[in-house]
């Protein structure tokens, strides 16, 4: 179940309309269980709302890393919405805690009987730490729900994998349904060259990131480049979520890839020599620098504060890796808007360079086809993508 929050809205539309499930609001008798595939907010952001405010009281399943990391992100979102934006009727810290107490954590490849008929089994999905696909079986019928997944290994996670379970239905994400991405090497070279050119010219580079996953990936990349060229230009990482994120990587090392597991014995992959903790006063320092700051869509927090300061200078650059939800500042920046109203009082003039580099942790068209071949479903349902792109992919799946 994708319990999505839509940060573009500030009223009830932010959460899913659960009246489609039940007109009376009695969800517990209608739903056997809730499954959360991974900790991204578009998949778990409405969970405390559903369990504590809508009173769903049945079992909630997720993997161990997801259970550990989910509450941090939920609390981070709550702070932004309630404490920064001053909005009412949102879930509380207590709601998050009470919700997480109801969660039953799962191990990969272990089958769990939810009741006499219903069996669920998680598989490794790559994408982010703890992400899982679920094989769900009731009697002789079965369905695989992928959540978000990545078929190509990256610097800190392995590729998604599922056995030939031949479900009646495969429900797959299609974020990049029409994309066959160019080689990862070429994208990385391009990314590093743009950053290097900007700082050589005296500019500041802001990289808004989600604090878990892509952030570590890009840090490993920049760190090794800085070491290779022996650069002394400072790289900062906005703290808070990050320290905790790294603790979780240490804790759940078995979920990462082989290379990290091997080197972890000698040194922690996430102890960076060239990257230091950011302090808010650094944003005003003269001269070039690179800053990783969350959140990734520039909708609040450190990344937005720094963007406000830096976006007017054409020497500077913002690199938005991945995807931004419509309505967020990130999405407006990517659309090329030169004047952006952040709120009633703040209008930004955007003169800095803007780059969108897709280091996305989603499967591309090739990866989606690979998964379809891997599990050999009888039917396929496409979700989590754009209609036109799904049409294209549908044709391809039918042909092949």
C-alpha positions, 0 to 999 in steps of 0.5 A: 500500500502506498500511503502517499503524502502530497506536499504540494497541498496544505489541506486534507488533500495532502493525504489520500481519500480513504473514503474510497475504502470505507464510507463508514471509516471502519478500515480495520474490518475491511483491510487485512494488513498494510504493507509499506515497501520503503521509507520514502514519504510518498510511500509512508507519509500518511501512515500515522494519519491512517493508523492514529487519526483514521483509527486503522488498527490492523497489522502493519508490515515493513522491513527492519531498516524501514521501521528504523528510518520511517519515524525519523522522516515522518518526524522531519516532515511533521516539523516542517509542516507544523512547526515551520509552516504553522499548520494545524490538523496534522499528526503529532510526535506521539501519533508517530510513536504510537503508529510505529509500535504497531509495526511488525518488522520483516526479514527478506525471503521469509514468508509470513502468514498474516492469517490462515489464508494470507501469506506475504514475503518480502524481496530485496528491491535496491532503491534505498536501504530497506526497500522491499518488493512483496509477494502476496498470496491468498489461496491459489492467487498471488500478486507481486507489488514492487514498490520502488526498485532499481535493477542496477546496483549502485555505490551502496546498494545491490540490484533488485531481485525476485525469483520466478514466482509467476504471480497472477498479477505484477504491480510495478512502478513506472517512474522512468517507463520510457527512459533507457538511461545512458551509461552511469559513468557518462552521467557521473562524469558530466555531474562532476565536470559541472560541479568542478567548472562552477567552483573553479569559476568561484561559484557555490554549488547547492545539491538538495538531497534526500538525506538517505540514499542518493546523498551517500551515493553522490558523496562517495562520488564527489569525495573520490573525485576531490581526492583524485584531483587533490582539490581543497575547495570545501564540501559540506553536508548539512547535519541532523538527519545525516549523522543518524542516516549513517548510523543506520547504514552501519546498523543495516550493513547486510542490506548494502552491496558487497563492496561496502560490506568488504571495505566496512571492516577496514573503514566506514564508507561514510566517514568522508575525509573531504566532506565536513559538517555544515554550519548555517553561518557558512552560507555567507562565506565568500568563495566557492563551496559545495553543499549537500542539504536536505530536503531534496525538493527545496520545499523547506529546511536548510536546502531552501534557506541556502537556495534563497541566499545563493539563487540570485548569483549567476556564478552559482549553481543548483543541481537537483538530482532526481524527481520533484513533486509538482508545486514544490520550489524544486519543481518550479526551478526545474521548469525554468521559472525565473521568479518564484514565490516561496510564500506570501512574503518571499519572491525569489529571482533565480539567476543561478545555473540549474541542472537536473541530473537523474541519478535516480534509484528507479528502474528504467524501461530496461530494468522494468522489462528485466523484472517482468521477465524475472518473475513471469507474471500472468498480468501486469499493472503499471502504477507510479508513473505518467499515463503517456509513458505507461502506454509506451511501456504497455506496448513493449510488454505486450510485444515481448 
